[in-house]
Amino acid sequence: MNLFKLISNKKNYCYYYFRHSIDFKNYFDQKYYLEENPDIQQAGINPLKHYLISGGYEGRRPCADFDSKYYLSKNKDVLESGLNPLIHYLQYGKKEGRFINYNEEKESDLLNEKSYLNWIREYDTFTELDLSIMKNSIDDFSIKPLISIIMPVYNPNIKWLIEAIESVCNQIYNNWELCIADDCSTDPGIHPVLSEFQQKDPRIKVVFRTSNGHISAASNSALELATGDYITLLDQDDLLPVYALYFVSETINLHPDLKLIYGALPI
């Protein structure tokens, strides 16, 4: 039965939960609480009573691991409910996978990142031989669609912009066009970089807008340059893996009736 239905009074509810929860007793360290809160010790207040009735809501820790302030700040629903943060965690949050302190959250993030990097190494890393085989297989494609890449540009980091454009130039599938619209950048270094790329490769088309229209208008200006069979978007500071357009083209050959293709690239 839900404990809320048994006892509505907050004080009685807290003591009821404490008496019936071994987990709660494991999370409350009386010695730690008194050492971290000398005002409680000096006032001669029962530490458990203080934490249950007011300390938890004030963000005081019941033990070294459970950060009440962090738990309340990360879980606004708990703060709004008025429920003691530790009681909420033990009754709901633990099963829901909520974190009890900042370090636990970061450790989880690092674990997830490590798992993702392992996945990339296992399934999304190609050798030079793999890439060579892919490149040679393009000759067998019955459909070689022209892919138009739309890139709106406004005052980007020049180094990142160059890397983004080069990542397109390095594609093993070469039937593409890069359509760039500069949205009236105020950085004087942008214009010569884009002009140089345009002169080097006829597949790169650039329009220089005379007024700043923001990303939607700039994207539409770039789209006006496109003549391809398929359209894709690329941010001014993103990178395409060398095999990105290859897999798009391969997918089109396998499923020629497709109207929309979605892919998440690990960059």
RAKA-V286337 format. One record per backbone hydrogen bond with DSSP energy under -0.5 kcal/mol. NH is the residue of the N-H (numbers start at 1). CO is the residue of the C=O. If there is no record, write none. Layout:
BEGIN
((NH & CO) (NH & CO))
END
This chain:
BEGIN
((5 & 2) (6 & 2) (6 & 3) (7 & 3) (13 & 9) (14 & 10) (15 & 11) (16 & 12) (17 & 13) (18 & 14) (19 & 15) (20 & 16) (21 & 17) (21 & 18) (22 & 20) (25 & 21) (26 & 22) (27 & 23) (27 & 24) (28 & 24) (29 & 27) (29 & 62) (30 & 28) (33 & 29) (34 & 30) (35 & 31) (36 & 32) (37 & 33) (40 & 37) (41 & 37) (42 & 38) (43 & 39) (44 & 40) (44 & 41) (45 & 40) (50 & 46) (51 & 47) (52 & 48) (53 & 49) (54 & 50) (55 & 50) (56 & 51) (58 & 54) (59 & 56) (60 & 55) (63 & 66) (67 & 65) (67 & 100) (68 & 66) (69 & 59) (71 & 67) (72 & 68) (73 & 69) (74 & 70) (75 & 71) (78 & 75) (79 & 75) (80 & 76) (81 & 77) (82 & 78) (83 & 78) (88 & 84) (89 & 85) (90 & 86) (91 & 87) (92 & 88) (93 & 88) (94 & 89) (96 & 92) (97 & 93) (97 & 94) (98 & 93) (105 & 101) (106 & 102) (107 & 103) (108 & 104) (109 & 105) (110 & 106) (111 & 107) (112 & 108) (113 & 109) (114 & 110) (115 & 111) (116 & 112) (117 & 113) (118 & 114) (119 & 115) (120 & 116) (121 & 117) (122 & 118) (123 & 119) (124 & 119) (124 & 120) (131 & 127) (132 & 128) (133 & 129) (134 & 130) (135 & 131) (136 & 132) (137 & 133) (138 & 134) (138 & 135) (139 & 136) (140 & 137) (141 & 138) (147 & 145) (147 & 175) (148 & 146) (148 & 230) (149 & 147) (149 & 177) (150 & 148) (150 & 232) (151 & 149) (151 & 179) (153 & 181) (158 & 156) (161 & 157) (162 & 158) (163 & 159) (164 & 160) (165 & 161) (166 & 162) (167 & 163) (168 & 164) (168 & 165) (169 & 165) (170 & 166) (171 & 168) (172 & 242) (174 & 172) (176 & 174) (177 & 147) (178 & 203) (179 & 149) (179 & 177) (180 & 178) (180 & 205) (181 & 151) (182 & 180) (182 & 207) (183 & 153) (183 & 181) (184 & 182) (188 & 186) (190 & 187) (191 & 187) (192 & 188) (193 & 189) (194 & 190) (195 & 191) (196 & 192) (197 & 193) (198 & 194) (199 & 195) (200 & 196) (201 & 197) (204 & 201) (205 & 178) (205 & 203) (207 & 180) (209 & 182) (209 & 207) (213 & 211) (217 & 213) (218 & 214) (219 & 215) (220 & 216) (221 & 217) (222 & 218) (223 & 219) (224 & 220) (225 & 222) (226 & 222) (226 & 223) (229 & 146) (230 & 146) (232 & 148) (234 & 150) (238 & 235) (244 & 241) (247 & 243) (248 & 244) (249 & 245) (250 & 246) (251 & 247) (252 & 248) (253 & 249) (254 & 250) (255 & 251) (258 & 255) (265 & 263) (267 & 265))
END
